[in-house]
Amino acid sequence: MRRALAVTSALATALLLHAPAPAQDRAPAADARDLEATLVDLASRARASTVLVYGVIGLGSGAIVDPSGLVVTNAHVVAGARYALVQWPDGTSGLARQRGIDYTRDLAVLEPLEAQPRRAAFSLAPARPRAGSWVVALGFPGGLQTTDSPTVSLGRVLEGAGDGPAGPALDYSQALRHDAPIFSGNSGGPLVDLEGRLVGINGAVDLERAVSLTIPADVVADRLETLRGGVIVLPGGRRLDPEEVPLLRALHRLLDPLARRLPEQVAEASRGLVQEERLPRVPALAPADFDAGTADRLAIQARTSPRAAVLDALLRAAPAGAVVALADGGLATRIGPEHAVCKASFLPATDRDHVTLAGGARAPLLARSVPDDLVLFRAPRAEGAPDAPHRPVGSLVQARGPEGTLASGIVSAAPRRASATLAAQIRGGGVPEAVERAIEGFARLVERAGAGPLKELVEQLRQAIEQRKAFAAGTPPRGYARVLSVDAPVRPSHMGAPVCDRDGRLIGVAIGVQHHGTTYVVPTTRIREVFAAELPGGRWPERIGQARLH
């Protein structure tokens, strides 16, 4: 039976289900401090060569591979039209034209229409990384609303190569396999080694084995040489040259106006939502309405990956007193010796003025913050974790539960406002009706003409649309006033748990999960700001001496 795979565009599914990732020999554990310093530096450098790509069917990410602005991305991100909108790392954007697209290997090469200033570009790794090597994935889940910089996730290379196609056409048979979380929006984004070299282009997830799949750098290098002149490569190697196929030129005439307008319209809408969307988007959710088994499935599966055990061993455990256990298995985080916070929408409707602790004791509810989905309550006295200084993207983190570590990972994106629409886009979405109508109109034209190769192209476009089916994973979509992202796969049912740095100091509170690699964390400075009237000492400063706090 063919193994099921899913591509990972911003409007696609990338579910990690069923069997655990295969075991492998582990590389010697690096010192946590040294690894963290490398990751922080790498994240800063690699983000400068990662772009956001808006196509007519979906959106995703891309890697700059030449100082002139040449970009490599996935075919399924830019399928259907010659043009896409690229947002560059400096915040500017502009149209790019396909230099070529290969649907079999899910690769496309884009060149900017206008001359660009010299861009920081990835160099291609000379060979595949060995099993056990650390790798870092970058991308834009949800598009521009995610953050104005790409998010970053960490993983380890696994033994072997991909051994099956992604659906009826895409060939990932020689893909690089790893356990860095990639999900909606990572499509077309870079996978790099710890030296910052491009080892491949992210594109799919093996649904049965919970493994991320990346098109390796040697295939990228070959397509950079062979995809020229707008050529289209179909499954089986059939090549279509626009100069030789009149119907293909007709498709371009049909879709080019959309391709020139639609990406910019989508980008503008994204920017507007970041600035204008009201934060609370969904009603409060009672535990009875939350299917923890279904919601937790992806995070549980991600905890079986090789990276999880290595990171757990590297990190110092947070103080046990940082966690407060609630009734029905809920979790809260201690903010000072006598105060704690938990996720407000998980509280039973009957708990209007109190929080029920494990064992049945009632703790008085002191205040509520709707934009943060948090409540503050008075907890039995105990020592918690000290506040952490500001931790940059790439810093190691762990979420703590009553029995120990819940999940480990790195800071993926700096604190920022997150909209409910962002959450919904990370989880999946639709395709513009105008695009679907245009493709179906072209399909009817091809059917009348009886053009066999173009029928294959129509099928590729239809599949690209079908791959963007919505899915549910994590907590319900809603907005937050200020959150950072971590790639630690915290279970949705464990929201309210403390998230700490590598030395066990408190960074913030896990508050929402949009996918197995996107956990939102409310920073400690935000918590102390909104509950300043109830906490001893009032609002804490953002800096203590030279150290900035989260």
N, C-alpha and C positions, 0 to 999 in steps of 0.2 A: 504494500500500500504506500502511496506517495506521502511523504512527510509534509505536514501542513506548515507553511511559513506565512509570516505577515510582514509587509513592508511597513515603514515607520514614518510616513509623512505626517505633517501636522494635522491632517484630516483622515488618518488611517488608523488601523488597529495594530497593536503590538503586544499581545497577551502572553504572559509567561505562565504556563500551566503544566500540570501533570508531573512528569518524572524529574528527579534532580539532575543537575549538571554532572557529567562524568568526573570521576576522581582523576587526579594527576599528581605527579611529583611536585612538591613545593620547593620553590627557591628559598634560600635562607632569608629569614625575616630581617628586614632592614631596621635600623634604629628609627623610632617614630619621629624624632626631631629632624633627622636628616631627610627622611622621606617627605615629611611635611614641607620642609624648606624647598626641596626640589619641586614639589607639586605647586606650591604658591608661585614660584618663579615661572614654571612651565605654563600655568594657567594664564598668567599675564601676557606672556609672549605669544601663545597659540591663539588667544582670542583676537589678536591683531591681524590674523590671517584667515579668520572665519567670517562668513557673510550670511545674511538672510536672503532667501530667494523666494519671490512670489511668482508662481506660474498661474495659468488660467484654470487648472484643475485643482491644484493644491498649493501649499507652501512648505518650505523646508529650509535646508541649510546648504552651504557650499564651502569649498576650500579654495583659497587663492593659491595658484601653483606657478604663477609667473608675475614678476613685478609690473608687467603691463596691465594686469587685472584679469588675466585668464582664470576662469573659475571652473572647477569640476563639481558636479552634483549628480543626483540620481535621475535617471530617465523618468521615473514616475512622478518626480516633482515638477518637471517642465514639459510633460507630455502634451501633445496636441497643438502646439503653436511654435513659431520660430522665435518669439520674444518672451522674455521674463524680466521682472524688475529685481535688481540686486541692490540691497542696502549694504553699503560699505562700512567697515569698522569705524570710520570717522563720523558716521551719522548721515553722510550724504547718500543719495540713491540715484540710480539711472538705469535705463534699459540696456539689456544685453541680448545679443542674437545667438542662437544655437550655431555653433560651428559644426556640430554633428551630434547624433544621438544613437545609442545602441540599446535597444529594448531587451536584448537577450541578457547582457551583462549589467543592465540597469545603470548605465552611465551616460552622462551628457556633458559636453564641453560648451561653455558660454564665453563669448568675447564681448566686451563693452562696446556700445555703439560710438561713444565719445572717448577721446583720449583721456587717460587717467593719470593722476600723479603717481609717482613710483610707489607701489604697494608692497608691504611686507608679505612675502610668499613662503609657503612651505617648500622645503626640499624633500624629495622622495627618498624613503629608506631604501638602502641597497639590497636588503634581503628581508624576508619575513622574520618577525620577532620570535624568539624561542618560547615554548610553552612555559608558563610561570612568570613571564615578563609582565611588568606593569604597563598598562596602556591607559590613555585618557581620551574620552570622547567629548566632542563639543557640538553644540547645536542650539536651535531656537525653538523649544517646545511652545506652541501657541503663537509663534510669530513675534512681532515687535512688542506685544504686551508682556512677554516673559520678563524682559529686562532689556536695556539698551546694549548689553553685552551678552554673548552666548553663555549658556550654562555649561558646567563642566562635571563630568562623572568619571569615576575611577574603576578599573577592573584589571583582570589578569588574563593572559592569553591561555587558551586551552589546547590540548592535544588535538591533532587531526584537522581536517578541513570539512566544510559543509558538504553534504552528500546527497543533495536533492535540489530540485528547482523550487522557486517561490511561485506557486501557482502554475498555470499551464505554460508560461513563457519564460519568466525571469530565471536565469541560471546562476545559482549560488553554489554550484557543486564544488568549486575550489575556494570558497570564501574563507576568510580568517575567522576563527571562532574565539569568542572571549566572553567575559561575564560583566563587562562595564554596562550599567543600565542605559539602554537606548530605547526611546519611546517616541510618541508622536511629536514630530518637529525635528528630530535628529536626522531624518532622511537627507542624504547628500552631505552631511557634515563630516569633518575629519576625525580620524582615529590616529593618535600620535604616540610615539614612544617617549620615554623620559628625557630624551635629547631633543624633543620637539620636531622630529622628522615624521612626515606623513607615512603611515603604514597602511592606510586604506581609507575608503569612503563607506560610512555606515549606511545600512539599507534595510536590514530584515532581522527577524527574530524567529528561531526555531520554536514552534509552539509546543512540541512534545518534549524537548530536552532543555528548555529554558536557557537557550544560548543565543547571544547576539552574533549577527553575521555581518561581515565587512568585506567589501570588494578590495582585494589586496593591491598594493602599490605597483606591482609589476603589470597588472592589467590596466591600471590607470595610466602608466607610462606608455603602454602600447596604444591605448585609445587617444592619447594626446597626439600621437603621430599619425593615426589613421583616420580620425574623425575630422574631416575637413570639407568645406564647400557645402555645408548643410546636409550632408549625407545622412540617410536613415538606415540603420541596420535592423532587420527584422529577425525573429527566431529562425534558426537554421542558417543564418549568414546571408540571407537575401538582402541586397543593398538597393535602396531607392535614391536616385539622384534627381533633385527638383528640376534640374535643367532638362531632364530627359522624359519626365512624366507629367503631361499636361494636367491630369486630375489632381496631382499633388500640388501643383501651383494653384489650382482652384481651391483646395483646402486652405492654403495659406491666405488666399484672398478673403476667404470666409472668416478665418480665425485671427488674422493679423490685427484687424482693428480692435477686436476684443482683447487680444494679447497686449496691445499697446495701452489700452485704457484700464482694463480690469485690475491688473496688479497695483497700479497707483491708487485706484479707488479703494481697494482692500487695505492698502497700507495707510491711507488717510483715515479710513474708518477705525483701524487699530489704534492709531495715535489719538483719535478723538475719544475712544473708549477709555484709554489710559487716563485721560484728563477729566472726563465728565461722568463716567459711570458711577452711580450710587453704589456703595459697598454692599450692604445686605441684599442679596438677590433671591434667597430662598428662605422659607419659614423655618423656625426652630425645629430641630429634629429630635424626637424622643427616642430613647434606646429601643423601644418596642418597634419602631419603624426602620431600624437599622439592621440589615442582614450582615452581621459580622463575619459569618462564614464565607460568604461570597466576596465581601469587601476585602477580607484579609488574605485571600488566596494568593494574589500576586506577591505580596510581601513575604508570606511564608515560603513560597517557592524561591524567592530571591535569597533568602537566608541560607539556602543549601549550597550556594555558589562558593567556589574556592576562595574568592576574595574575602568573604565574610569571616572565615576562621582566622585568616592571617591578620586582618585589621582588628578583630576582637583581641587577639593575643598582643598586638602592638600597643593598645591603648590602656591607660590607667583607669581603673574603675572609678566612677563617681561615688561620692559618699552615699551610703544607703539611705541616710536621712533626707536626701533630696527628694525622695519619692514618698507620696502619701497615697495609700491604697484606699479606693472608694468601694462602696457596695456594688455588687454585680460586676466586679472585675475592672471597674474604671480606675483611671490614674490621675493624680494631681502632682504639681510641682511646688515644693516649699520655697517661698519667697521671704526669707527671714525666719527667725526661730518660732514665731507664732502665727504666720500667715502662709496661705497656699492658694494656688489658682488651678482651675480645671476648665475643660471645654464646656461652655454654657449650654450649647444645643444638645448635649448628651445627657443633661440632667432630666430626671423624670419631671413631668408637669406638676406632680404633687410636692416637689421640693422647691417651694416658692421662696422660703426664707431660711433654708438650711441646706447643707450638703450631707448626705448620709455616708459615713465612713465604713470601711470594712469592719465587721463586728457589730454594726448597727448603731453606733454612737452618732449623734447629730452635731454637726459643726455649724455655727451661725454664719449665714451668708451676709457679707458686708457690702459688696458692690458688684456691679455688672458693667461690662463694656461690650456693647453690641458690635461695633466695628471690628473687634478682635475676637469675638465669640468666646469671651473669658468671663468667669466669675471669680471674685476674691472671697475667701472665707477664713475664719479663725481656726487654726489647726492645733492639735495637741503639741506642746512645746518640744522641740528637738532642734538639733543643729542641721542646717542644710549645706549646700555647696556654695563656696564664695563665687561672686560674679567674675566672669572671664573678661579679659581685655578684648578689644575688637579682633576678630579672627578673619583674615582675608580669604578670598576664594582660593580653594585648594587645601585649606586647613583641615586636619583630621577631627572628626566628631564621633560621639557615641550617644545613643539614647539609652536611658537607664530605667529599669523596672524593679519591682520589689525583690526579684530573684537574681538580678544581675543585668548584664548587657542585653538590650532588646535588639539593637541594630547598630552597625558602624558604617562610616562613610566619610565624605568630605563636604565642605561648604561648596555648593554649586553656583549660587548667585547671591550677590550682596543684598542687604535689606532694601526693600522697595515696596510700593503699593502694588497689590495684585488684584485684578478685577475678577468678577465671577465669570465673565466671558472668556478670560484666559483659561480658567479651570475647565470650562466646557470645551474649548478648542484643544486643550491637551488630551482630553478624553475622546475626541473625535468630532466629526461634523459633516456637513453636506458639501455639495458642489454647486456653484452658481447655475441657476436654471438656464441662463443664456448660453452657457458653455455646452450643457447637455443637449439643448435644442440644435445648436450649430453642428455638433458631432453627429446627431441623428439625421439631420438634413444631409450632411455629407455622406452618411451611410446609405441613404436612399439613392443618392446620385451614383455612388459606386456600384450599388446593386443593379441599377439600370444599365450601367456601362459594362458590367461583367468583368471588372478589373480585379483579377485574383490577388496580386500583391497588395493592392490597396485595401482589400477585404481584411487581410492580416493586420494592416495598420489600424483599421477601424476596431478590430477586436482588441488590439493593444490599448487603444484609448478607452474602450468600454471597461476593460479590466482595471485600468488605472483609476477609474471612477468607482468601481465596485470595491476596490481595496480601501476606500475611504468610508468604511461603515462605522457607525458610532458604537462605542462600547462603554461599559460602566466598570470603573475600578477606583476604589478609594472612597473618601468622604464626599458627600453631595457638593456640587459646585457652589461656591459663594465667594464674595470678595473679602479682602482683609486690608486694614489700613497700612500695616507695615509688617512684612515678613521677609525672611531670608529663606533660601532653598538649600536643602541638603540631600545627598543621594543615598543616605541611610534608609533602607527599606523598613520603616516603622509601620507596624500594622495599623490600619485605620481605627481599629477598636482600642488601640493603645494611645490615642490622642490625649494630650494632657501630661504626657511623660516629659521629664527634663531631658534636654539635649546639652551635652557638656563637651568641652574641648579635650585635647589629649592629656591634660593634667587634671581632669575631673572638675573643672570650674564651669559654672553655669553660663551657657550661651543664651538659652531661651527655652520656650515650651513648644513641643510639637502640637500643631493645631489643625492641620489638614493634609490630606494625601490625594494627589491628583493622578499618580501612577506609582509603580514600584520604585521609581527613581526620582520622584519629586515630592518630598515632604516639606511642608511649610512650617516655619518656626517663628513664633513671635519673640523678638529679642527682649532681653531683660530690661534694657533701657526703656523700651516702649511700655512694658508692664509696669515699671515703677513710675512712668509718666502718667499713665491713665488712672492708676490707683494711688497717686501721691497723697491724696487727702486722708486715706485710711492707713497708710504705712508709716511706721515710725521714721522720723527724719524727713518726711515729705519727699519731694522729687529729688532723685539722685542726680549728680552732675554727669554729663556725658564723658568727662575726663577726670581722672584722678592722677595728678602730676602730669607726666608725659603720656600716660596710657589712656587710650580711648576705649570706652566700654561699648558693649553691644547695646 
